[in-house]
């Protein structure tokens, strides 16, 4: 599993509330979501793959916390299931979708997370100096 970009303490600071139970797992899954948004990004990293630019580090923390906040507000536990199903039953199987899933299995990235990455030039579509 990818190391989380943010800690439970950073999440609590971001939301202004105590970190929820299972915060480490939620942050690890949110970090994976953020990584999916970074597929075209080019930025300096150390030998472990961790970003070295403080602005990039701060953006990844913000994006990860925003992703967890977004998932909690949507009633998601980090699995992505809450955004796909409004109700599910097992006896005689009954499924009800709440919204279409992102195309091609794309991650439903929180708008605030995407903006944090964009502002830091981490979405792979920013201006590059040459």
N, C-alpha and C positions, 0 to 999 in steps of 0.2 A: 504494500500500500504506500502511496505517495505521502511523504511527511506533510503535515498540515502547515499552511502558510501563516496561520494565526493560532494563538493560544486561547484557552477559556477566559483568561483575564482580559485579553484584548477584545474578545467577543462581548464580555460584560461591559467594558468601557464603551464599545461601539453602540450597543443597544441601550445602555443606561439601566440595565437590569442584571440580576445575577445570571451567570451562565446556566443554561438548562441542564437537566440530567442527560448524560451521554454526550456532552459538549465535544469531547475529544473525537468521538466517532462522527458527529455532525460536521465538525471542522475538517476532518480528513476527507469526507465525501465531498464537501464543498470545495476543497482544494483540488480534488480530481475534476470537478466541474470547471473550475477556473483554468486548470491545465488544458482542458479541451478547447477553451477559448483562446489559448496561446499558441495554437498549432503553427501559425505563420509568423509568430513574433521572433525577433532577433534581439537579444540583449545579453550583456556580459554576465557570466556565471563563474563560480569557483569550481574546484575539482569535484565537488559533490553535486553540482548542477544547481546550487542555490544562487539566486541573484546577488550581485555585488553592489549595484547602484542603490543607495538609500531611498531614492524616489521610487524605484521599482519595488523594493521591499515593502515600502509603505503602501503602494498601490495594491500589491498582492494581499497584504493584510486586510486592507479596506474591502477589496473585492470578495475575499473569503468570508469576512464577517457579514457583508451585504447579502451574500448568497445564503448563509444560514438564516439571517433575519427574514429573507424572502420566503424560504422554505417553511420556516416556523409560522409565518403569517398565513401561508397557504395550507397549513395543517399537514405538511409533508414531514416525514421522518428522515429525509435524506435519501430515500430509495427511489423517488420519482413517481411512486405509485399514486400518491394523492392527487397529483396534477392530471392523471389520466382517468381516474375512476371516481365517480361520485358515489356509487354504491356497488357492492359486490356481494353475491350470495353463493353459497355452496350447494344447498339442497335444490335440485332441479335447475341449477346454474342460472343466475340472472346478473347481467352486467349492465351498467349504465355509465356512459362516458360523460365527463363534465366538460371537456375541451379536447380538441384534437391534439395529439402528441406532436412534438416538434418533428419536422420532416427528417427522414433518414436517420432517426435516432439521435438527432442533435440535442444538446443539452439546453434545458430551459434556464438560461442564465438571467439572473436578476438584473433589471435595468440599471440599478445603482452600481452593481458589480461591473457591468460592461462599461459604464461611464468612467469608473475609477481606472480601469485598464486602458481605455482610450486616452484619457488625460495624461497618462504616463507613457503613451506611445507603445503600448504592449499588445495592441490588437493586430499588428502586422500590416496595418494600412496607413501608418503615419508617414510623415516626411522624414527622409534619411539624408544626412549630410554626406557629401562625397568628396 
